[in-house]
């Protein structure tokens, strides 16, 4: 399976094709395998910042838009 990367600009409205693609993904299950197993709560708690001494970068505002 190939890795697909998509970039969505928040300052440009989604096209009908993008809305359809996002809606189709909503009902797809998450598939775990030996290369990417599901992590337990204990494993997730072990994650640490790579550079804790550096200030966190400011992220652009994001929002969630409900697709009809």
Secondary structure as UniProt FT lines:
FT   TURN            10..11
FT   HELIX           16..26
FT   HELIX           41..45
FT   TURN            50..53
//
